[in-house]
Structure formats: structure tokens, C-alpha cells
Amino acid sequence: STTVYDCEPIAGKVGYIIDFRLNPLMDYTIQFTPWFTDTYWQKLSRNTEFKAKTGPIPNTDKYIYSSNEWNTTQVIPSGIPITQAILSVNIESADLSVCELDVDGYLKYLTQKNTGYNYHFPSVCKALSQKTIAIKNHYWDITPTKIDIEKDVIGQTSLMPFLIVKGNIASATEEEYGRYFSHDYIRSNLSLTLEQGQNISYIFASSYDGKEIPDNLTFEAYSYYDGSFHKLDTKITYDPKKKLYMTSDTAWTSIIIAKNDEYFGVINLNQDMASNY
């Protein structure tokens, strides 16, 4: 337990605080033999035994973590399960929320993250799934539980390209490390890399295996200023000889969305120059 005990002294009595962890809501018989000594190396005069019943584990001794680094983004290829290990201490279930977002909702979400304000899922989600998940539990030890976000929480494959996963203990806030986590996922099947030059910039685009180079992608470029994202009138054209896309203006670009009927990908220039951040 993390509780600090301060026992009131009793005249003629020696007090002992035994520091070991017991499982909650169980009956115990605790025995001490004369070899047991106090801080002055005085041994007990006889065998001592008493019974005790433990109470519930307080919320302050319950923890939950994501196996991923806190508040980062993972790009997951389409068709691959989005799996995440939940690391927990002293809990047997976890309340998870998964927010599914389109491009517009994702930009609003990033805006709220940039401004430092907590956001409410329903204001940006195309779909919101909330579910209590059974957690493997070994009292007092950190325990990993593998979760398939779509199968175990949403219940089906998401059709949205952006997923935000949150988990927390009771009424924990975002400031309470170890009692709250948030993680972002992007579904993509398009590998993108931006190479910025002084006069012209290039975008290399291919399928993840590099076998397909789509020549009919459409692009949306956004810049972040004045507290929100604004769509730019950036012209990005395809060069069939070089098999890449070209543009003369990415100086103020924050987000690039590339897509067609088959492919979807994102470059967030605030994090990386490639889609695999």
C-alpha cells in the first residue's frame, strides 16, 4: 500500500508496523514467533497470532498505462489489427473509449490539443465507442493485457481513418500519470515522404510494399495559425517521368492529406516529414 501509517503510542506497549502486501478482501491469520525482533533487537517473549481481514484496494493504489508512449501517434497499415497492450496494477477491468474521426474532426481534435484545452469526444467524433474491458490482474504487479481496439471495443472494423483511444481509472484527469492514457492511431495504406527544396518540393507516394505508385492522388494541405487549421490553395501535380508529385509551396503547410478511391495517407509536418511517424 502507499498509505503511511502513524500508530498512536500506548504506554507499556511496543508497536510494530508490518510492511507487506496482502490481497484485498481476504481473511488472514498472521503469526509471529519469538525470533521476531523490534528495532532494538528485542525478541518477542512468546508466539503471537492474530487474525485480520483486509479491505478493498483504494483508488490511489490502482494504475493503468498504455504500452505506447503517452499521447503519441501510430500509423497502422490498413488491414492490420490495431492492437495495444494495457498495463495495469490492481484493477480487474478498464473503461476504454474509442473516438472515430474523419479529416475534419481530426483537425478539430489537433486544434484542441495545440491550444492545451481538454476536448470532449462527442463534439468531434463520427462514432464513439465505450466499453469496460476485463483486465488480467495480479495484485501489486504490473500486468499486460492485449486489446484489439476494433474487435474488443468498437465491435467491428472502423471505416474512419483516425482513432483516438483513451483509458482512465475512476475520475482520473489527464494530469495524473499512471491513471490515464491517450493514444492516436491513423489508418493508412499510403507511404508518403515530403522533400522540401528552396524553390520546389517533392512528395514521394507509394503503397507500403512499394509496388504501386498511384498517379491520381488528390491532396489537401492545411496550415495552422490563429488557433485553428486553414485549408490552403496549394497545387500539387504529378510528374509521370519522375513518378512523384511536385509543388512550389509547402512553407506554411502543417498537414497534408493524400487520397484517392484506394489510398489514404497523412503527413503531419509538425511531427515528421514522412507518413510513418
Number of C-alpha atoms within 10 A of each C-alpha: 12 7 8 6 7 7 9 7 9 8 6 6 7 8 11 10 9 6 7 6 9 16 16 14 11 11 13 13 9 10 10 13 13 12 13 14 14 13 7 6 9 11 13 14 11 11 11 12 10 9 9 10 12 12 12 9 16 12 14 11 14 18 20 23 23 22 15 17 12 14 14 12 18 18 19 17 18 16 10 8 14 20 14 17 15 21 22 28 22 23 23 14 15 18 15 19 21 24 22 24 25 16 13 11 17 19 19 17 20 15 18 16 12 12 10 9 9 11 14 10 18 10 10 19 22 13 17 16 16 15 15 13 15 13 20 19 18 15 18 17 11 17 18 20 16 14 18 14 21 17 14 14 19 19 12 10 12 16 11 16 20 20 26 21 21 18 22 22 23 12 9 15 13 13 9 12 14 18 23 21 26 21 20 18 17 24 22 22 22 26 23 22 18 20 13 17 13 8 9 12 17 20 20 16 23 20 18 15 9 10 8 11 16 17 16 14 19 15 16 16 21 21 18 18 11 7 10 15 19 16 14 15 10 15 14 20 18 18 12 9 6 9 15 17 19 20 17 16 18 25 11 13 19 19 22 21 18 20 18 13 8 9 17 21 25 27 22 17 18 10 13 12 16 18 24 20 14
